[in-house]
């Protein structure tokens, strides 16, 4: 409990410092214009900076429609704050270095700097919103050197991190389903965070009806991600997905048409939110005939060695968003052995998707949302 309080306190401290820094630098840059309205400026600024906190705290006592507007404002604000802090930190670092190296050099007028930062951040956000709403089809071809009972190939579609709910709504879901159906897949995999934290909103907006339009011949399989748990509605999310015709695999496997296996792992967040540890991979895979192809769904691409050791042929993951905002990808690349793309270790292959939707701000910069189209070829070792 003490560690949780310490983490929350540190978060609020860092967030408050970032808000103050960005707000102060904006005010200093536009001081000539804002001086007469300082009280209004800081009042509006504090209100805007509070929106990411008001929305989660207001669930249950603020009307849903109003809380939704607050949440949307808060999400956009977080993206703006991120790039305001990064931009001002870069500007101030350059000015500091310039002052030390060339102390006599004249500086740019504050208003010019303020205008440059404001326009730059505005353009970045506009591009990020557009980019976040325009997914691409990312294609892979993988060969699994095992016989699949007469099945020579499989066209699979992987979609991760859709985050259906307030930000990614029915319009985006409709577009996604249409894109997937045009690919005519044999099987569809949803690698976690399909529903954002509010499963009730997913049900209320009847999104299951749209998901039901996915009808690949071998079915739709999903695992839960951390966000289904963080909302405290994991069981409701499972029920909602199953009503949409999706098979949710929580530490279990299915043998599809007696030809290959699909294994689904629960997300590690289950331990923190429900106090129940997920099973080890050997326990989940107990009883599997490893002479047949084994496809593993695991939301977070952690400990890839485990999948290799247990004879998994293809692992499909998401979670990382490839950072979602540049330069966050530099962090995710250090945290995960593979934070996006394809990796092969002998017979073990891994594909990590950067995701279809967004968490928080509906903005992507430095990566593009994707639907992953995978052509799987089964070829026996003898062949």
PESULWO-V986250 format. One record per pair of residues at least 6 apart in sequence whose C-alpha atoms are under 7 Angstrom apart, sorted by the first residue. I is the first residue (numbers start at 1). J is the second residue. If there is no record, write none. Layout:
I;J + I;J
This chain:
18;85 + 19;49 + 22;84 + 22;85 + 26;114 + 27;34 + 29;110 + 29;111 + 29;113 + 29;114 + 30;111 + 30;114 + 51;70 + 51;71 + 51;73 + 51;74 + 52;71 + 52;74 + 52;75 + 55;67 + 55;70 + 55;71 + 58;67 + 68;166 + 75;360 + 75;361 + 76;361 + 78;361 + 79;361 + 80;121 + 83;121 + 84;121 + 87;117 + 125;363 + 128;363 + 128;364 + 128;365 + 129;362 + 129;363 + 129;364 + 131;364 + 131;368 + 132;362 + 132;363 + 132;364 + 132;368 + 132;369 + 134;369 + 135;356 + 135;368 + 135;369 + 135;370 + 135;371 + 136;368 + 136;369 + 136;370 + 136;371 + 137;370 + 137;371 + 137;372 + 137;373 + 138;370 + 138;371 + 138;372 + 138;373 + 139;372 + 139;373 + 139;374 + 140;373 + 140;374 + 140;375 + 141;374 + 141;375 + 141;376 + 142;375 + 142;376 + 142;377 + 143;376 + 143;377 + 143;378 + 143;379 + 144;313 + 144;377 + 144;378 + 144;379 + 145;378 + 145;379 + 145;380 + 145;381 + 146;291 + 146;292 + 146;293 + 146;378 + 146;379 + 146;380 + 146;381 + 147;292 + 147;378 + 147;379 + 147;380 + 148;259 + 148;260 + 148;292 + 148;293 + 148;378 + 149;259 + 152;377 + 152;378 + 152;379 + 153;376 + 153;377 + 153;378 + 154;186 + 154;375 + 154;376 + 154;377 + 155;185 + 155;186 + 155;187 + 155;374 + 155;375 + 155;376 + 156;185 + 156;186 + 156;187 + 156;188 + 156;373 + 156;374 + 156;375 + 157;185 + 157;187 + 157;188 + 157;189 + 157;372 + 157;373 + 157;374 + 158;188 + 158;189 + 158;190 + 158;371 + 158;372 + 158;373 + 159;189 + 159;190 + 159;191 + 159;355 + 159;356 + 159;371 + 159;372 + 160;190 + 160;191 + 160;192 + 160;193 + 160;194 + 160;318 + 160;353 + 160;355 + 160;356 + 161;192 + 161;193 + 161;194 + 161;318 + 161;319 + 161;355 + 161;356 + 161;357 + 162;193 + 162;194 + 162;195 + 162;355 + 162;356 + 162;357 + 162;358 + 163;193 + 163;194 + 163;195 + 163;196 + 163;357 + 163;358 + 163;359 + 164;194 + 164;195 + 164;196 + 164;202 + 165;195 + 165;196 + 165;198 + 165;201 + 165;202 + 167;362 + 168;357 + 170;207 + 174;210 + 177;211 + 177;214 + 181;214 + 185;216 + 186;216 + 186;217 + 186;218 + 187;216 + 187;217 + 187;218 + 187;219 + 187;220 + 188;216 + 188;219 + 188;220 + 188;221 + 189;220 + 189;221 + 189;222 + 190;221 + 190;222 + 190;223 + 191;222 + 191;223 + 191;297 + 191;298 + 191;299 + 191;316 + 191;317 + 191;318 + 192;222 + 192;223 + 192;224 + 192;225 + 192;299 + 193;224 + 193;225 + 193;226 + 193;227 + 193;228 + 195;228 + 195;237 + 196;227 + 196;228 + 197;227 + 197;228 + 197;230 + 197;231 + 198;231 + 199;233 + 199;236 + 199;237 + 203;240 + 208;240 + 208;241 + 208;243 + 208;244 + 209;244 + 211;244 + 212;244 + 212;245 + 220;246 + 220;247 + 221;246 + 221;247 + 221;248 + 222;246 + 222;247 + 222;248 + 222;249 + 223;248 + 223;249 + 223;250 + 223;264 + 223;265 + 223;266 + 223;297 + 223;298 + 223;299 + 224;266 + 224;267 + 225;267 + 225;299 + 226;267 + 226;269 + 228;234 + 228;237 + 229;269 + 229;270 + 229;273 + 230;273 + 238;248 + 242;248 + 249;264 + 249;265 + 250;264 + 250;265 + 250;266 + 251;264 + 251;265 + 251;266 + 251;278 + 251;279 + 251;284 + 252;263 + 252;264 + 252;265 + 252;284 + 253;261 + 253;262 + 253;263 + 253;264 + 254;261 + 254;262 + 254;263 + 255;261 + 255;262 + 259;292 + 260;292 + 260;293 + 260;294 + 261;293 + 261;294 + 261;295 + 262;294 + 262;295 + 262;296 + 263;295 + 263;296 + 263;297 + 264;296 + 264;297 + 264;298 + 265;297 + 265;298 + 266;278 + 267;299 + 268;278 + 270;276 + 270;277 + 270;278 + 271;277 + 282;310 + 290;311 + 293;313 + 294;312 + 294;313 + 294;314 + 295;312 + 295;313 + 295;314 + 295;315 + 296;312 + 296;314 + 296;315 + 296;316 + 297;315 + 297;316 + 297;317 + 298;316 + 298;317 + 299;317 + 299;318 + 299;319 + 300;317 + 300;318 + 300;319 + 301;317 + 301;318 + 301;336 + 302;336 + 308;348 + 312;348 + 313;347 + 313;348 + 313;349 + 314;348 + 314;349 + 314;350 + 315;349 + 315;350 + 315;351 + 316;350 + 316;351 + 316;352 + 317;351 + 317;352 + 317;353 + 318;352 + 318;353 + 318;354 + 318;355 + 320;332 + 320;339 + 320;354 + 321;354 + 321;355 + 322;329 + 322;332 + 322;339 + 322;340 + 322;354 + 322;367 + 323;329 + 323;332 + 324;364 + 324;365 + 324;367 + 325;364 + 325;365 + 325;366 + 326;365 + 326;366 + 332;339 + 333;339 + 339;352 + 340;352 + 340;353 + 340;354 + 341;351 + 341;352 + 341;353 + 342;350 + 342;351 + 342;352 + 343;349 + 343;350 + 343;351 + 344;350 + 354;369 + 354;370 + 355;369 + 355;370 + 356;369 + 356;370 + 356;371 + 357;369
